[in-house]
């Protein structure tokens, strides 16, 4: 997989992976091929040989407010995938307050455009349109999100529906639900499974057996990283301080301006305002209240991980402003996976 860094309020896959000590995303084409052949998977940034112009366009989009331009999104994503010479491609096309495409209609347009481009090049392409009106997981920020992913693969609960997670199975996690749905489509495309139910069962067995975590550790080693994070997530970067960001009043969470949570991570130092900014991997948030949750004044909306008090004060206001809290309970729930586009 060839990925990018953060764009606008969204975190970048490369930044998250680099929170693992030593993990090298800047591989040459030959190194990329070697790791893929040896391990079966590899995650890197744009190389000098594969889609070299996209890296410059990426940075330009980030600082020229053209991140959400549909033709540029299609070109950026599909040029890398087609340059990889994949046989098939499964896309996660998000919509909502935390996505480039804020409406279902524009998100659907993006999904259809990417599927069409892929098919023109003779590739099997499927897109799932998924909801991004609130955080998927229980961790937000580079190292925190890596920790949650590892804990999923360890079989631990890191995403209980409300509040701090309890020990037990990792059920009810939207992050895991979307991951399984996307992965199931990959197995169907590869002919490994006949239907989604069978594919999901295969994936759940891989998680339960530890095979998924073992493969992730193998990839980390092959790319120069410290695989011991797979046994002990405390080896990931952490912030010096934590404190709750509290709800200003009683009520129910009606909606969340998810992009503002992303900008809050950047304000803490966990992302870039300009391309040259250094990323603080340890900052971010955990256990965010979700849409429909009941809250009381003074109760945590989420827990902030930070290293700078002045930044934390600004971010506290940003997060409180991102939450719309009203007296009425939320009865209508948006579907997590809207549709399959093929």
C-alpha positions in Angstrom: 0.0 0.0 0.0 1.2 3.5 -0.9 -0.1 6.0 1.5 0.1 9.7 2.3 0.6 12.0 5.2 -2.1 14.1 6.9 -4.2 16.3 4.6 -6.3 19.0 6.2 -7.9 17.7 9.4 -7.4 14.0 8.5 -4.4 12.1 9.9 -2.0 10.4 7.5 -1.2 6.7 7.5 2.5 7.4 7.2 2.5 9.7 10.3 0.8 7.0 12.3 3.2 4.2 11.2 6.2 6.5 11.9 5.0 6.6 15.6 6.5 3.1 15.7 10.2 3.6 16.5 12.4 2.9 13.5 9.5 2.2 11.0 10.7 3.3 7.6 8.1 4.3 5.1 10.6 5.8 2.6 11.6 2.6 0.8 12.9 2.5 -2.8 11.0 0.6 -5.4 13.3 -2.4 -5.1 13.0 -2.4 -1.3 9.2 -2.1 -1.6 9.1 -5.2 -3.9 11.5 -7.1 -1.6 9.3 -6.6 1.5 6.1 -7.3 -0.4 7.6 -10.6 -1.7 9.0 -11.6 1.7 6.2 -10.6 4.0 3.2 -10.4 1.7 2.4 -6.7 2.6 4.2 -3.4 2.8 3.1 0.2 3.6 5.1 3.1 2.2 4.9 6.6 0.9 5.2 7.8 -2.6 8.6 6.7 -4.0 10.8 8.4 -6.6 9.7 5.7 -9.1 6.0 5.4 -8.3 3.8 8.4 -8.8 6.5 10.9 -7.9 4.4 14.0 -8.9 1.7 13.0 -6.4 3.9 13.8 -3.4 4.3 17.4 -4.5 0.6 17.7 -5.4 -0.3 16.3 -2.0 1.7 19.0 -0.2 0.3 21.7 -2.5 -3.3 20.6 -1.9 -2.8 20.7 1.8 -1.7 24.4 1.9 -3.9 25.7 -1.0 -7.3 24.6 0.4 -7.8 22.2 -2.6 -7.9 19.0 -0.5 -11.6 18.5 -1.2 -11.4 19.0 -5.0 -12.9 15.8 -6.5 -10.8 15.5 -9.6 -7.6 15.9 -7.5 -8.7 13.3 -5.0 -9.5 10.8 -7.7 -6.2 11.5 -9.5 -4.2 11.3 -6.3 -5.7 8.0 -5.0 -6.0 6.2 -8.3 -2.6 7.2 -9.8 -0.9 5.4 -6.9 -3.1 2.4 -7.0 -2.8 1.9 -10.7 1.0 2.5 -10.5 1.2 -0.4 -8.0 -0.3 -2.6 -10.8 -2.9 -4.1 -8.5 -5.3 -6.7 -9.8 -8.1 -5.5 -7.5 -8.9 -2.6 -5.2 -11.3 -2.1 -2.3 -11.9 1.6 -1.4 -13.3 3.1 1.8 -15.1 6.3 0.7 -16.2 8.4 3.7 -18.8 11.1 4.0 -19.7 13.5 6.8 -18.2 16.2 9.0 -14.9 14.3 9.3 -14.5 13.6 5.6 -13.4 15.5 2.5 -16.9 14.9 1.1 -19.4 16.2 3.7 -22.6 14.9 2.0 -23.6 11.5 0.9 -24.2 12.7 -2.6 -20.7 14.1 -3.1 -19.1 11.0 -1.4 -21.1 8.8 -3.7 -19.9 10.8 -6.7 -16.3 10.3 -5.6 -16.8 6.6 -5.1 -18.4 6.1 -8.5 -15.6 8.2 -10.2 -12.8 6.1 -8.6 -14.5 2.8 -9.5 -15.0 4.0 -13.1 -11.4 5.0 -13.4 -10.2 1.7 -12.1 -12.5 -0.3 -14.4 -11.2 1.7 -17.4 -7.8 0.3 -16.6 -9.1 -3.3 -16.4 -9.1 -3.5 -12.6 -11.6 -5.0 -10.2 -12.8 -2.1 -8.0 -15.3 -1.9 -5.2 -16.0 1.0 -2.9 -17.9 1.0 0.4 -19.4 4.3 1.4 -19.0 4.8 5.1 -20.1 7.3 7.8 -17.5 9.7 9.2 -19.7 12.0 11.2 -18.0 11.0 14.4 -14.8 9.2 15.5 -14.7 5.6 14.5 -12.5 4.4 17.3 -11.8 5.2 20.9 -8.4 6.7 20.1 -7.6 9.8 18.1 -4.0 10.8 17.2 -1.0 9.0 15.7 0.4 6.7 18.4 -3.0 6.4 20.1 -4.6 5.1 16.9 -1.8 2.6 16.3 -2.2 1.4 19.9 -5.9 0.8 19.4 -5.3 -1.1 16.2 -2.7 -3.3 18.0 -5.1 -3.9 20.9 -7.8 -5.0 18.4 -5.3 -7.5 16.9 -4.4 -8.6 20.5 -8.1 -9.3 21.1 -8.4 -6.7 23.8 -11.3 -4.2 24.0 -10.3 -0.7 23.1 -13.6 0.6 21.8 -16.5 0.1 24.1 -19.6 2.1 23.0 -19.5 4.5 26.0 -16.9 5.6 28.4 -13.8 3.6 29.2 -13.7 0.0 27.8 -14.3 -3.1 29.9 -12.3 -6.3 29.5 -13.9 -8.8 27.1 -14.6 -9.2 23.4 -14.1 -6.3 20.9 -17.7 -6.2 19.9 -19.6 -3.0 19.1 -16.5 -1.3 17.7 -17.3 0.7 14.5 -13.6 0.7 13.7 -13.5 -3.1 13.7 -16.9 -3.3 11.8 -15.6 -1.1 8.9 -12.3 -2.9 8.8 -14.0 -6.3 8.6 -16.4 -5.1 5.9 -13.5 -3.8 3.8 -11.4 -6.9 4.3 -14.3 -9.2 3.5 -14.6 -7.5 0.1 -10.9 -8.1 -0.5 -11.3 -11.8 0.2 -14.4 -12.0 -2.1 -12.4 -10.2 -4.8 -9.5 -12.6 -4.4 -11.8 -15.7 -4.6 -10.9 -16.8 -1.1 -14.5 -16.7 0.2 -17.9 -17.1 -1.6 -19.9 -14.6 0.5 -19.4 -11.9 3.1 -20.4 -14.1 6.0 -17.7 -16.7 5.1 -15.1 -14.0 4.5 -15.9 -12.3 7.9 -15.6 -15.7 9.7 -12.1 -16.2 8.1 -11.1 -12.7 9.2 -12.3 -13.2 12.8 -10.4 -16.4 13.0 -7.2 -14.7 11.9 -7.7 -12.1 14.6 -8.5 -14.6 17.3 -5.5 -16.8 16.4 -3.1 -13.9 16.5 -2.1 -14.4 12.9 -3.1 -10.8 12.0 -0.9 -9.4 14.8 2.0 -11.7 13.9 1.9 -10.5 10.2 1.8 -6.9 11.3 4.9 -7.5 13.5 6.6 -9.2 10.6 6.0 -6.2 8.4 7.3 -3.8 11.1 10.5 -5.8 11.3 11.0 -5.8 7.6 10.6 -2.1 7.5 13.1 -1.4 10.3 10.6 -0.9 13.1 10.4 -2.1 16.7 8.1 -5.0 16.6 8.0 -5.2 20.4 5.1 -2.6 20.3 2.9 -5.6 19.3 3.5 -7.1 22.7 3.7 -3.9 24.7 1.9 -0.8 23.4 3.6 1.3 26.1 6.6 1.4 23.7 4.7 3.8 21.5 5.2 7.5 22.1 3.0 9.0 24.9 2.3 12.6 26.0 3.4 13.9 29.4 -0.1 14.9 30.5 -3.7 13.9 30.3 -6.9 15.6 31.4 -10.6 15.4 30.6 -12.3 17.9 28.4 -15.7 18.3 30.0 -19.2 18.8 28.7 -20.5 22.4 29.3 -24.1 21.2 30.1 -26.4 18.3 30.5 -28.0 16.7 27.5 -27.5 14.3 24.6 -24.8 14.5 21.9 -26.7 15.5 18.8 -23.8 15.8 16.4 -20.0 16.2 16.3 -18.0 18.4 13.9 -15.5 15.7 13.4 -13.1 17.8 11.3 -12.7 20.1 14.3 -11.5 17.2 16.3 -8.9 16.6 13.6 -7.9 20.3 13.7 -7.6 20.0 17.5 -5.1 17.2 17.1 -3.1 19.4 14.8 -3.3 22.3 17.3 -1.8 20.0 19.9 1.1 19.3 17.6 -0.1 16.0 16.3 -0.3 17.2 12.6 1.1 19.7 10.3 0.0 23.3 9.6 2.8 23.5 7.0 4.6 20.7 5.2 7.8 21.2 7.2 6.2 20.9 10.7 7.4 18.2 13.0 4.7 15.9 14.3 4.3 15.1 18.0 3.2 11.5 17.8 2.0 11.1 21.4 -0.7 13.8 21.6 -4.4 13.3 20.9 -7.6 12.1 22.5 -9.3 8.9 23.8 -12.7 7.7 24.8 -14.7 10.4 22.8 -18.4 10.6 23.5 -20.4 9.5 20.4 -23.6 10.8 18.8 -26.6 9.9 21.0 -24.6 9.6 24.2 -26.1 11.2 27.3 -23.8 13.6 29.1 -23.8 15.6 32.3 -22.2 19.0 32.8 -18.6 18.4 33.9 -18.5 14.8 32.6 -15.6 14.1 30.1 -16.4 14.5 26.4 -13.0 12.9 25.8 -9.6 12.6 27.5 -6.9 14.9 26.1 -3.2 13.7 25.8 -1.0 16.8 25.6 2.5 18.2 26.1 1.9 21.9 26.1 -0.5 23.7 28.5 -1.1 26.8 26.2 -2.0 24.5 23.3 -4.2 22.4 25.6 -6.3 25.5 26.7 -7.0 26.4 23.0 -7.8 22.8 22.1 -10.3 22.4 25.0 -12.4 25.2 23.5 -12.1 23.7 20.1 -13.4 20.3 21.2 -16.2 21.7 23.3 -17.3 23.8 20.3 -17.3 20.7 18.1 -20.0 19.0 20.2 -23.6 19.9 19.8 -25.5 19.0 23.0 -29.2 19.4 23.4 -32.0 18.2 25.7 -33.7 15.8 23.3 -32.4 12.2 22.9 -31.2 11.0 19.5 -33.6 8.5 18.0 -32.3 8.2 14.4 -28.9 6.6 13.9 -27.0 6.9 10.7 -25.9 3.7 9.0 -22.2 3.0 9.4 -21.9 1.5 5.9 -24.2 3.3 3.5 -23.8 1.3 0.3 -21.5 -0.8 -1.9 -20.4 0.9 -5.1 -19.2 -1.4 -7.9 
